[in-house]
Amino acid sequence: MSELTIRRIGYALGAEVTGVDLRRPLDAKTVQAIRQASLEHLLLCFPGQNLTQEQMVAFAGLMGEVDDNATVKHRDPQNPYVTMISSKAFTGKPWETFKNGENWHTDRSFKVAPTSYTLLNAKELPPVGGNTLFANQYMAYEALSPRFRSLVDDLSAIHLQTRKAAAMMAVQFPTVLHPLARIHPETNRRALYLGEHVRGFLGMTEEESAPILAFLSAHATRAEFCYRHVWNVNDLVMWDNRCLMHVAVRDYDHRPGSHPRHLWKASIQGEPTGRLYEEVVGHKYELELIERPSGTPIPVRATA
């Protein structure tokens, strides 16, 4: 077993892991220690890991099934298991900086089986900035009053990839319902499951949903629940989307021609915790965006 050293780096979450070279095969005890540290600290940073894409994907595979990114636009054509988080041009085409991740979210929450772990390996960074903020959703849930937690426990959130509801997107990413208080499959703890893809709550009007969603979104990202990661080149950061939200902070010069921020990303396929909206309600949510009168509740089947 490698001589792991695990050092806590944030009050709410986060630990630095040293004493391991992720370019080399890891024995079972080391993998188990890393997995346990992840469950305890929610985010792990492995500094100084100058990995190839193949080495990154091999390490990611120790955490679960690596997503092939079949529906992701910015995957690497040479390695579909890797996508680019970048302000650089991609495949020879001009790219006016990466515009995803600028709102609080959990990765791919609009899928029935959303991402469990995300891994990023920093390759190029601006001189200052380009940080990422993370928020502990265990803490956010547990800080709610018992009465409010009982409300949250009973709600299903509507996750939609895009509110524009373009026909192609609606087919590729049909609307999904997830518990607002999601139970982590390994710790059995409840965590708020929110983010930019949440549009409202099943059985409520949009007007009724809005103030609850606004309160919870602000509450979930309170400073005492957060950790700010200041990236260094060759940091490998892995976090658990089942209990964390994150946001990419545009605190750097992202204009074309400036020093790029360029990271590789691998995603681990998560558990199927969601349900298709159409299977529960009986029709597509996208139709309601056009047809449902304002102020009327989102219908629910009697058997839902």
C-alpha positions in Angstrom: 0.0 0.0 0.0 1.2 3.5 -0.8 2.1 5.7 2.1 -0.9 8.0 1.9 -1.0 11.3 3.8 -4.4 12.9 4.0 -4.5 16.5 5.2 -7.8 18.4 5.7 -7.8 21.6 3.7 -11.3 23.1 4.3 -13.7 23.4 7.2 -16.8 22.3 5.3 -15.1 19.8 3.0 -11.9 18.9 1.2 -8.6 17.0 1.8 -5.2 16.9 0.2 -3.8 13.4 -0.6 -0.1 12.9 -1.0 2.2 9.9 -1.0 0.7 8.3 -4.1 1.6 8.4 -7.8 -1.6 8.1 -9.8 0.5 7.3 -12.9 1.1 3.8 -11.5 -1.3 0.9 -10.7 -2.7 1.1 -7.2 -3.2 -1.8 -4.9 -6.6 -2.6 -3.4 -5.8 -1.2 0.0 -4.8 2.1 -1.4 -7.9 2.3 -3.6 -10.1 1.5 -0.5 -8.3 4.2 1.5 -8.9 6.8 -1.2 -12.6 5.8 -1.5 -13.0 6.1 2.3 -11.2 9.4 2.4 -13.6 10.6 -0.4 -16.7 9.6 1.7 -15.3 11.4 4.7 -14.0 14.6 3.0 -16.2 14.7 -0.1 -13.4 16.3 -2.2 -9.9 15.1 -2.6 -7.0 17.0 -4.2 -4.0 15.0 -5.4 -1.3 17.7 -6.2 1.5 17.2 -8.7 -0.2 14.5 -10.8 1.0 15.1 -14.4 -1.1 12.4 -15.9 -1.7 11.4 -19.5 -5.4 11.0 -20.5 -5.0 7.3 -20.4 -3.6 7.4 -16.8 -6.4 9.7 -15.7 -9.1 7.5 -17.2 -7.4 4.4 -15.6 -7.5 6.1 -12.1 -11.1 7.2 -12.7 -12.1 3.7 -13.5 -11.2 2.7 -10.0 -14.0 4.8 -8.7 -16.7 3.3 -11.0 -17.8 3.1 -14.6 -16.2 6.0 -16.6 -18.8 7.9 -18.7 -18.1 7.7 -22.5 -19.5 11.3 -22.9 -21.6 10.2 -25.9 -23.8 13.2 -25.5 -21.1 15.7 -24.6 -20.0 18.2 -27.3 -16.5 18.9 -26.0 -15.1 15.4 -25.6 -11.7 14.7 -26.9 -11.9 13.0 -30.4 -8.9 10.8 -29.5 -10.3 9.7 -26.1 -14.1 9.9 -25.6 -13.7 9.4 -21.9 -12.1 12.8 -21.5 -13.8 16.2 -22.0 -12.2 19.7 -22.0 -12.9 22.4 -19.6 -11.1 25.1 -21.4 -10.8 28.7 -22.7 -8.7 27.5 -25.6 -9.8 26.8 -29.2 -11.0 23.2 -29.6 -10.3 21.0 -32.7 -9.2 24.0 -34.6 -12.3 26.0 -34.1 -12.4 29.4 -32.3 -13.9 29.1 -28.9 -14.9 32.2 -26.9 -14.1 30.7 -23.6 -15.9 27.9 -21.8 -19.4 29.0 -20.8 -20.6 26.0 -18.8 -20.5 25.6 -15.0 -21.0 29.3 -14.2 -24.0 28.6 -12.0 -24.1 26.3 -8.9 -24.8 22.8 -10.1 -24.2 19.1 -9.7 -22.9 17.4 -12.9 -25.5 16.0 -15.2 -28.3 16.1 -12.7 -30.7 16.2 -15.6 -30.1 12.5 -16.2 -31.8 9.5 -14.5 -28.4 8.3 -13.5 -26.4 11.5 -12.9 -22.6 11.7 -12.4 -21.4 10.4 -9.1 -17.7 11.4 -9.1 -16.1 14.1 -11.3 -12.3 14.3 -11.8 -10.4 17.3 -13.1 -6.7 17.4 -14.0 -5.4 21.0 -14.4 -3.1 21.4 -17.4 -2.9 25.1 -18.0 -3.9 28.0 -15.7 -4.1 31.7 -15.8 -1.6 33.7 -13.6 -4.4 34.4 -11.1 -8.0 33.2 -10.6 -9.8 30.4 -12.3 -10.9 29.0 -9.0 -13.8 26.6 -8.3 -16.2 26.8 -5.3 -17.8 23.7 -3.7 -20.7 23.6 -1.2 -21.4 20.7 1.2 -25.0 19.7 0.8 -25.0 17.4 3.9 -24.3 20.5 6.0 -26.9 22.5 4.1 -29.6 19.9 4.7 -28.7 19.3 8.3 -28.8 23.1 9.1 -32.5 23.3 8.1 -35.1 23.3 10.8 -36.8 20.0 11.5 -40.1 21.3 10.2 -38.5 22.5 6.9 -36.5 19.3 6.5 -39.8 17.4 6.7 -41.1 19.5 3.8 -37.9 18.9 1.8 -38.0 15.2 2.4 -41.4 15.0 0.7 -40.5 17.0 -2.5 -39.3 15.9 -5.9 -37.4 18.4 -7.9 -37.8 18.8 -11.7 -34.4 18.8 -13.5 -34.3 20.1 -17.0 -31.3 20.3 -19.2 -32.4 23.5 -20.8 -35.6 25.6 -20.4 -35.5 26.5 -24.1 -37.0 23.0 -24.7 -35.7 22.6 -28.2 -37.0 19.5 -29.8 -33.6 17.9 -30.1 -32.7 18.6 -26.4 -36.1 17.3 -25.2 -35.5 14.0 -26.9 -31.9 13.6 -25.9 -32.4 14.8 -22.3 -36.0 14.3 -21.2 -37.1 15.9 -18.0 -36.1 14.0 -14.8 -37.4 14.0 -11.2 -34.9 13.6 -8.3 -35.6 13.6 -4.6 -34.9 17.1 -3.2 -33.3 15.4 -0.2 -31.2 12.7 -1.8 -29.9 9.8 0.3 -26.3 9.0 -0.4 -26.1 5.3 -1.3 -22.8 4.7 0.7 -23.2 6.9 3.7 -27.1 6.8 4.0 -27.0 10.6 4.9 -29.4 13.0 3.3 -28.1 15.9 1.2 -29.9 18.7 -0.7 -29.9 17.9 -4.4 -30.2 21.3 -6.2 -28.5 23.3 -8.9 -29.1 25.3 -12.0 -31.1 22.5 -13.7 -33.9 22.6 -11.1 -37.1 24.3 -12.4 -39.5 23.6 -9.6 -41.2 20.9 -7.6 -43.6 18.2 -8.6 -47.2 19.0 -7.6 -46.5 22.8 -7.1 -47.0 25.7 -9.4 -44.0 27.5 -10.6 -45.1 30.5 -8.5 -45.2 28.2 -5.4 -41.9 26.6 -6.2 -40.0 29.8 -6.8 -39.6 31.2 -3.2 -38.7 27.7 -1.8 -36.2 27.2 -4.6 -34.7 30.7 -4.1 -34.4 30.2 -0.3 -32.8 26.8 -0.6 -30.4 27.9 -3.4 -29.2 30.7 -1.2 -29.1 28.6 1.9 -27.2 25.7 0.2 -24.3 28.0 -0.8 -23.8 29.8 2.5 -20.1 30.6 3.2 -19.8 28.1 6.1 -20.8 25.3 3.8 -18.2 26.2 1.1 -14.6 25.5 0.1 -12.8 27.5 -2.6 -10.2 25.5 -4.5 -7.3 27.5 -5.8 -5.9 25.4 -8.6 -2.3 24.6 -9.3 -1.0 23.0 -12.5 -1.2 19.2 -12.3 -3.8 19.2 -9.4 -6.1 16.2 -9.8 -9.3 17.0 -8.0 -12.0 14.4 -7.4 -15.4 15.2 -5.8 -18.7 13.5 -5.0 -21.6 15.1 -6.8 -24.1 13.2 -4.7 -23.4 15.6 -1.8 -21.7 18.6 -3.3 -22.6 21.5 -5.6 -19.9 23.5 -7.4 -19.5 26.5 -9.6 -16.6 27.7 -11.8 -15.7 31.2 -10.9 -14.8 33.5 -13.8 -12.3 35.4 -11.6 -9.7 35.5 -14.4 -9.0 37.0 -17.8 -11.0 34.8 -20.1 -10.8 36.9 -23.3 -9.5 35.3 -26.5 -5.8 35.5 -26.6 -5.4 35.6 -22.8 -3.6 32.9 -20.9 -5.8 29.9 -21.0 -7.5 27.9 -18.3 -7.4 24.3 -19.5 -8.4 21.2 -17.6 -9.2 17.6 -18.5 -12.4 16.0 -17.1 -13.5 12.5 -16.5 -16.9 11.5 -15.1 -18.2 8.5 -13.3 -21.6 7.1 -14.1 -23.8 7.3 -11.0 -26.7 5.3 -9.6 -30.2 5.6 -11.3 -31.8 7.8 -8.6 -34.1 9.7 -10.9 -37.4 9.0 -12.7 -38.5 10.3 -16.0 -41.1 13.0 -15.6 -43.2 11.7 -18.4 -43.5 8.2 -16.8 -44.7 9.7 -13.5 -47.0 12.5 -14.8 -48.1 11.1 -18.1 -46.8 13.7 -20.5 -43.7 15.7 -21.3 -42.8 18.6 -19.1 -41.7 20.5 -22.1 -45.3 20.7 -23.2 -46.2 22.4 -20.0 -43.8 25.2 -20.6 -45.9 26.1 -23.6 -49.4 24.9 -22.7 -49.9 25.0 -18.9 -51.6 28.2 -17.7 -49.6 30.2 -15.1 -50.6 29.4 -11.6 -51.9 25.9 -12.2 -50.2 23.1 -10.3 -48.1 20.5 -12.1 -50.3 17.4 -12.2 -49.4 14.2 -10.6 -50.8 10.8 -11.3 -52.8 9.2 -8.5 -50.4 6.3 -8.6 -47.2 8.4 -8.5 
